[in-house]
Amino acid sequence: MPRLIRFNKPYDVLPQFTDGESRRTLADFIDAPGVYPAGRLDRDSEGLMLLTDDGRLQARIADPKHKMAKTYWVQVERIPDDTALAALCKGVTLKDGPTLPAQARRIDPPPGLWPRVPPIRERKSVPDCWIELILREGRNRQVRRMTAAVGHPTLRLIRAAIGPYTLNGLAPGAWDTVDPPRRPRP
């Protein structure tokens, strides 16, 4: 049976096991030889990563053609109105083309949210808001580019779920082993 690890990646950690510049990597947190990330999460983003020792499972999780939903909690500048949220839902046009439709809604600050180290830059004259964004594709820095395209730059980005796997009960820097999804029948 393939091994599947759920990891809550802290801010400023590279989503890989090695680095030639002495920056923090997955190796600083995970002692599980033979597993590799199923997808990426930018150094300046936080939250759920899945790692596995099975190449087919890795591809099924990471490859956009499988359309596995990824849920993000995004703290943005200003309060997005219904028009901005509708644009995210419809899909926005980025430099590399239009995005697929997404799900987007304003949410309260996520319960049990840990403080980010270092904290985000806060401006007294500019309010901020949390939105939940669910995507089924995974372009480079896509969430940040989408929120900027509708006039609400991202301040903090946390991946909360990948398919059925969530951050629930997992502290920043912690990991555990979970049951892999069943393979689809041919």
N, C-alpha and C positions, 0 to 999 in steps of 0.2 A: 504494500500500500504506500502511495506517495506520502511524503512528509510535507505538511503545510504549517507555516508559522505566521502568526499575526503579530505585528510590531507597531508600536506607537512611536513614530519617528519624531524626535524633538526638532525644534528650529535649529538651523545652522549645522545640520548633520548631512553629509553627503549620502546619497542613496546607493552606495556601493561599498565594497569591503576594503578597498585599498585606495591610497592617495599618496602621491609623491611630495605633497606640500605640508604634511603633518596636520591636516585638518581632521576633525572628527568624522568617523565613518561608521558604517554598520558594525564593523569589527569591535568598536568600543563598547557595544551593547549586546551583541548576539554571539554566543559561543555555540555554534551549530554547524560543524563542517559539512560541506556538500550542498548547502542551500544557496539559492540565488534569488534576487528580487524578481517578482512577476510584475514588471512595470516600474516606473520611476516616480519620484516625488521630489520636486526641486528642493535644493538646500534651504531656501528661505520659506518653505512650506512645512507644515506639521501634519501629523496624523497617521492614518492607517497605511501600512505597507504589508503586502503578503509576500512571503518567500517560500520557495519549494525546491525539492531535489528532483522534480519530475519535469522534463522539458515540455512534454505535451500539455501538462497542467499549466505550466508557466505561460505557454502560448495562448491557451484558452482564457486565462485571466487577463493577460496584457494586450492581446491582439484586438484592435478595434473592430475587426470583422465579426467577432463574437458578440459585440454590443453589450458587454457586461456593464451594468449601471454603476457609476461612481458618484457618491454623494459628498458634496463639499459644504462646509460652513464657511462663509466668506464675510469678513467684516469689511465694509466699504465706506468710503467718504460720502457724506450726505445721505439723505433718506431717498431711496429709489421710489419713484412714483409708479403707478400702474403701467404707464407707457414704457418705461425702462424695463420693467419686469416682463411685459408682453414681448418686447424686442428680444430679450434673452430666450424666452420660450419659443419664439418663431425661429431663432437662429440669427446671428449677426454676421456681417461680412467683414472678414479680417484680411490682412495682406495676402494670406495664402488661400483665400477663398471663403465661401460661406460655411458657417458651422451647421451641424445638424440641429434640429429643434432640441430644446432642453426643457427641464422643469425648473421654475424659479419662483420663490416666494419669500417674503419678509418673515423673519422668525425672531423670537426673543433670544437674548444671549443664551447659548447652549448651557444647559444645567451641568454643574460639576466641571465647568471649564477651568483649566489650570492657567496660571499666569504665564505669559510668554517671557522668556529671558533671551535678549533684552526686551523690555516692553515696547509696544508699538508707539510711534510718534503720535501724540495727541495734540490737537489744536483746539483751543477753547472756543474759537469762533466758527468752527466747522463741525457739525454733528456727524455721528457715524451710525451705522445700522448693520445688523446681521441679516444675511440672506442665505437660504439653502438653495444650492444649485445642483441638479442631477444631470450628468452628461453620459452619453453612450459612445463617446469618441475620446481620444486622448492626444491632442496636439501639444506641441511644446508651449508651455506657459499659457495654455488656452483659457483657463478661468480668469487669470489676470488680464489677458488681452480682451476677453469678452466684457468684463465689468468696466474696463477703461473705455471700450467702444460705445457704451451707453452712458458715459459721463460719471461713473462711480468707481474711481481707482480702488484697488484692493489694498487694505491695510494689513490684514491677517488672513491666512488661508489654511484651513484644516480639512483634510480628507477624513470624513466620518465613517464612510462605508464603501466597500467594494462588493457588489452583488449582495449576498446574504451575510457577509462578514462586516462587523462593526467594531468601533472602538470601545464599546460598553465594557466597563470594569478594567480597562487597561490604562495604567498611568503612563505618562511620557517616559520613554526610554525602556519600558517593560515589553516583554514578549511572552507568548505562550504558543502551544501547539494546539491546532484545531483539526477537526475532521475535514478532509478534502471533499469537494462536491462529488456527487456520483457522476460517472461518465455518462454522457447521453448514449442511449442505445442506438445502434445503426439501423 
